[in-house]
Amino acid sequence: MEIDAHQHFWRYDPQRDLWITEEMAILRRDFLPADLAGELRSSGVQACIAVQADQSEAETLFLLQLAERHPEIAGVVGWVDLRSSGLRKRLEYFSRFPKLVGFRHIAQSEPDDMFLLREDFLRGVTLLSEFGFTYDILIYPKHLAVAVEFAQKLPHQKLVLDHMAKPLIKSREIREWASCIKAIAELPNVHCKVSGLVTEAKWKKWKPADFKPYLDVAFEAFGTQRLMFGSDWPVCLLSGTYASVKSLVAEYVSTCSHADREAVFGLNAQRFYHREVSRHGSAA
């Protein structure tokens, strides 16, 4: 069964969604499960993981409400204030929702490049494993060395690196990124999403060959058992279609074994997020 490990839903709010700039105007509308359903069907994907885009508990509840009504949403990665002194009570509350699988903080936007190592933040992420929740790491390449130290401090926490830490594909920079990717991949509790790459290249002008050096590094470092495909829909629409994003990864793994392709396109995400997805897209 195939699962998209990373995509988003939102009802566009111009006051809240200031991250959607003028050059990203295509994203200034609602994107809901009905908009994604056709893309999933035509691409042979049975289910998806919906990931937060806004830093609020309202966002988490919004995604959970969608997940209740749409069986193709296998799991939700939400947001909670991981620095809060009342975090335990909030996690106890959220643990009641069976489709809530983990949390994410948009660390890439924090003014402090060392944010992941803040004592209060580390304390919060440490608490997630007690409730069986995962944590998605959203950062830029400049934060990777800090992320390595962050992951080293959390050996019992399941972590996944979003978008391969957004390598600088457009400028073809790779050396420092590759070194840090290899370092973080040495930690067995860290997985990685093969997602979000087309928006790091020249929008709508990329070629599959542009991504090969970066994919080579990720696949060599993490192996096929800790990598998972994600579309990053609808953000991917800035630079490509859902089908082109999936085809990019499918073409790269076309020489891998059937078992390895199944792992990247579904089994790894199901195992990481503790989701068992049926042929009809419902999750247990």
C-alpha positions as CSV (number, residue, x, y, z in Angstrom):
1,M,0.0,0.0,0.0
2,E,1.3,3.4,-0.9
3,I,1.2,6.4,1.5
4,D,2.2,10.0,1.0
5,A,4.1,10.8,4.2
6,H,3.9,14.6,3.9
7,Q,1.2,16.9,2.6
8,H,-0.9,19.8,3.9
9,F,-4.5,21.1,4.1
10,W,-5.7,24.6,4.9
11,R,-8.4,27.1,4.5
12,Y,-6.5,30.2,3.3
13,D,-6.4,33.1,5.7
14,P,-4.4,36.1,4.4
15,Q,-3.8,37.4,7.9
16,R,-2.6,34.1,9.3
17,D,-0.8,32.7,6.2
18,L,1.7,35.5,5.7
19,W,4.3,32.9,4.7
20,I,2.5,32.6,1.4
21,T,4.2,35.4,-0.4
22,E,3.2,37.1,-3.7
23,E,5.4,34.8,-5.7
24,M,3.5,31.9,-4.1
25,A,0.1,33.3,-5.1
26,I,-1.0,30.0,-6.5
27,L,-1.3,28.8,-2.9
28,R,-3.6,31.6,-1.8
29,R,-6.8,29.5,-1.8
30,D,-8.2,26.6,0.2
31,F,-6.7,23.2,-0.2
32,L,-8.9,20.4,1.3
33,P,-9.2,16.6,1.0
34,A,-11.5,16.8,-2.0
35,D,-8.8,18.7,-3.9
36,L,-6.2,16.0,-3.1
37,A,-8.4,12.9,-3.6
38,G,-8.1,12.8,-7.4
39,E,-4.3,13.3,-7.2
40,L,-4.0,10.3,-4.8
41,R,-6.2,8.1,-7.0
42,S,-4.4,8.9,-10.3
43,S,-1.0,8.3,-8.7
44,G,-2.0,5.0,-7.0
45,V,-1.6,6.4,-3.5
46,Q,-4.0,5.0,-0.9
47,A,-3.4,7.4,2.0
48,C,-1.6,10.4,3.4
49,I,-0.1,12.0,6.5
50,A,-1.5,15.5,7.0
51,V,1.2,17.8,8.5
52,Q,0.6,21.1,10.2
53,A,1.3,24.4,8.5
54,D,0.2,26.8,11.2
55,Q,1.6,27.0,14.7
56,S,-1.6,26.6,16.8
57,E,-3.6,23.9,18.5
58,A,-6.5,25.1,16.3
59,E,-4.5,23.8,13.3
60,T,-4.1,20.4,15.0
61,L,-7.8,20.1,15.7
62,F,-8.7,21.3,12.2
63,L,-6.6,18.5,10.7
64,L,-8.0,15.9,13.1
65,Q,-11.5,16.9,12.2
66,L,-10.6,16.4,8.5
67,A,-9.1,13.0,9.4
68,E,-12.3,11.9,11.1
69,R,-14.3,12.6,7.9
70,H,-11.8,11.4,5.4
71,P,-10.4,7.8,5.8
72,E,-7.5,8.5,3.3
73,I,-5.9,10.7,5.9
74,A,-4.1,8.0,7.8
75,G,-2.5,10.3,10.4
76,V,-2.0,13.8,11.5
77,V,1.3,15.6,12.5
78,G,0.0,18.5,14.6
79,W,1.4,21.4,16.6
80,V,1.5,21.9,20.4
81,D,3.6,24.3,22.4
82,L,6.5,22.0,23.2
83,R,8.0,24.7,25.5
84,S,4.9,25.0,27.7
85,S,5.0,24.1,31.4
86,G,1.6,22.5,30.9
87,L,2.7,20.3,28.0
88,R,2.0,17.0,29.8
89,K,-1.7,17.9,30.2
90,R,-2.0,18.9,26.5
91,L,-0.4,15.6,25.4
92,E,-2.7,13.7,27.7
93,Y,-5.6,15.5,25.9
94,F,-4.3,14.9,22.4
95,S,-3.5,11.2,23.1
96,R,-7.3,10.6,22.9
97,F,-7.2,11.2,19.2
98,P,-6.2,7.9,17.4
99,K,-5.1,9.6,14.2
100,L,-2.8,12.0,15.9
101,V,0.7,10.5,15.3
102,G,3.1,13.2,16.1
103,F,4.0,16.9,16.3
104,R,6.1,19.4,14.4
105,H,7.5,22.9,15.2
106,I,8.5,25.2,12.3
107,A,12.1,25.5,13.7
108,Q,13.4,26.8,10.3
109,S,11.6,30.1,11.0
110,E,12.9,30.7,14.5
111,P,15.4,33.6,14.7
112,D,17.6,31.6,17.0
113,D,19.6,29.1,14.9
114,M,20.2,27.1,18.0
115,F,16.5,26.8,18.8
116,L,16.4,23.0,18.7
117,L,18.8,22.9,21.6
118,R,16.8,25.2,23.9
119,E,16.4,23.5,27.3
120,D,12.6,24.0,27.4
121,F,12.2,22.7,23.8
122,L,14.4,19.7,24.4
123,R,12.4,18.9,27.6
124,G,9.2,19.1,25.6
125,V,10.3,16.8,22.8
126,T,11.7,14.3,25.3
127,L,8.1,14.0,26.7
128,L,6.7,12.9,23.3
129,S,8.0,9.4,23.4
130,E,6.2,8.8,26.7
131,F,2.9,9.2,24.7
132,G,4.1,7.4,21.6
133,F,4.3,10.6,19.5
134,T,6.9,11.2,16.7
135,Y,8.6,14.5,16.0
136,D,9.1,16.0,12.5
137,I,12.3,18.2,12.1
138,L,11.7,21.1,9.8
139,I,15.0,23.0,9.2
140,Y,17.3,24.5,6.6
141,P,20.7,23.2,5.8
142,K,22.3,25.8,8.1
143,H,20.6,24.1,11.0
144,L,21.7,20.6,10.2
145,A,24.7,20.5,12.6
146,V,22.4,21.6,15.4
147,A,19.9,19.0,14.4
148,V,22.6,16.3,14.7
149,E,23.3,17.4,18.3
150,F,19.5,17.6,18.9
151,A,19.0,14.0,17.8
152,Q,21.9,12.8,19.8
153,K,20.3,14.1,22.9
154,L,17.0,12.2,22.1
155,P,18.1,8.6,21.4
156,H,14.7,7.2,22.4
157,Q,12.6,9.7,20.4
158,K,11.4,8.8,16.9
159,L,12.5,11.7,14.6
160,V,12.1,12.3,10.9
161,L,13.9,15.0,8.9
162,D,11.4,16.8,6.6
163,H,12.4,17.5,3.0
164,M,15.9,16.2,3.4
165,A,16.6,19.4,5.3
166,K,15.9,21.5,2.1
167,P,19.3,21.1,0.3
168,L,20.3,24.1,-1.8
169,I,19.6,22.5,-5.2
170,K,19.1,25.7,-7.0
171,S,22.7,26.8,-6.3
172,R,24.1,23.3,-6.5
173,E,25.6,23.5,-3.0
174,I,26.1,20.0,-1.5
175,R,29.3,19.4,0.4
176,E,28.4,20.7,3.9
177,W,24.8,19.5,3.6
178,A,26.0,16.0,2.6
179,S,28.4,15.8,5.5
180,C,25.7,16.6,8.0
181,I,23.2,14.3,6.4
182,K,25.6,11.5,6.7
183,A,26.2,12.4,10.4
184,I,22.5,12.6,11.3
185,A,21.8,9.3,9.4
186,E,24.2,7.5,11.7
187,L,21.6,7.9,14.5
188,P,19.2,5.0,14.2
189,N,16.2,6.9,15.6
190,V,16.3,9.4,12.7
191,H,14.3,8.8,9.5
192,C,14.1,11.2,6.5
193,K,11.4,12.3,4.1
194,V,12.2,12.4,0.4
195,S,9.9,15.4,-0.1
196,G,9.8,19.1,-0.8
197,L,12.7,18.9,-3.3
198,V,11.2,20.5,-6.4
199,T,10.6,23.8,-4.5
200,E,14.3,23.9,-3.7
201,A,15.2,23.8,-7.4
202,K,14.4,26.3,-10.1
203,W,10.6,26.4,-10.1
204,K,9.2,24.6,-13.1
205,K,12.6,24.6,-14.8
206,W,14.1,21.6,-13.1
207,K,15.2,18.3,-14.5
208,P,15.4,14.9,-12.7
209,A,19.2,15.0,-13.1
210,D,19.3,18.1,-10.8
211,F,18.2,16.0,-7.8
212,K,20.3,12.9,-8.4
213,P,23.4,14.0,-6.4
214,Y,21.2,14.8,-3.4
215,L,19.2,11.7,-3.6
216,D,22.4,9.7,-3.9
217,V,23.6,11.1,-0.6
218,A,20.3,10.5,1.2
219,F,19.8,6.9,-0.1
220,E,23.4,6.0,0.7
221,A,23.2,7.6,4.2
222,F,19.7,6.4,5.3
223,G,19.2,3.3,3.2
224,T,15.8,2.4,1.8
225,Q,14.4,1.4,5.2
226,R,14.5,4.9,6.7
227,L,13.4,7.0,3.8
228,M,9.8,7.8,3.0
229,F,8.1,9.5,0.0
230,G,6.2,12.7,0.6
231,S,4.6,15.0,-2.0
232,D,4.6,18.2,0.0
233,W,1.3,19.0,-1.8
234,P,0.1,21.6,-2.3
235,V,3.4,23.5,-1.8
236,C,4.9,21.4,-4.6
237,L,2.5,23.0,-7.0
238,L,4.9,26.0,-7.0
239,S,7.3,24.0,-9.1
240,G,5.5,20.9,-10.4
241,T,2.5,18.6,-10.3
242,Y,1.7,15.9,-7.8
243,A,2.4,13.3,-10.6
244,S,5.7,14.8,-11.5
245,V,6.9,14.9,-7.9
246,K,6.0,11.2,-7.4
247,S,7.5,10.3,-10.7
248,L,10.8,12.0,-9.8
249,V,11.2,9.6,-6.8
250,A,9.7,6.6,-8.6
251,E,12.2,7.0,-11.4
252,Y,15.1,7.2,-9.0
253,V,14.2,4.0,-7.2
254,S,13.2,2.1,-10.4
255,T,16.3,0.0,-10.2
256,C,15.8,-0.9,-6.5
257,S,14.1,-4.2,-5.5
258,H,10.4,-4.4,-5.2
259,A,10.7,-4.6,-1.5
260,D,12.8,-1.5,-1.3
261,R,10.4,0.5,-3.5
262,E,7.5,-0.7,-1.3
263,A,9.4,0.5,1.8
264,V,10.0,4.0,0.4
265,F,6.5,4.5,-0.9
266,G,4.6,3.3,2.0
267,L,5.9,0.7,4.5
268,N,8.4,3.0,6.1
269,A,5.8,5.7,6.7
270,Q,3.4,3.1,8.1
271,R,6.0,1.7,10.5
272,F,7.3,5.1,11.6
273,Y,3.8,6.6,12.2
274,H,2.3,3.3,13.4
275,R,-0.3,3.4,10.7
276,E,-1.7,0.2,9.0
277,V,-3.3,1.3,5.8
278,S,-5.9,-0.8,4.0
279,R,-6.4,-0.9,0.2
280,H,-9.2,1.5,0.6
281,G,-7.1,4.1,2.5
282,S,-8.5,3.6,6.0
283,A,-6.0,3.4,8.8
284,A,-6.1,1.2,11.9
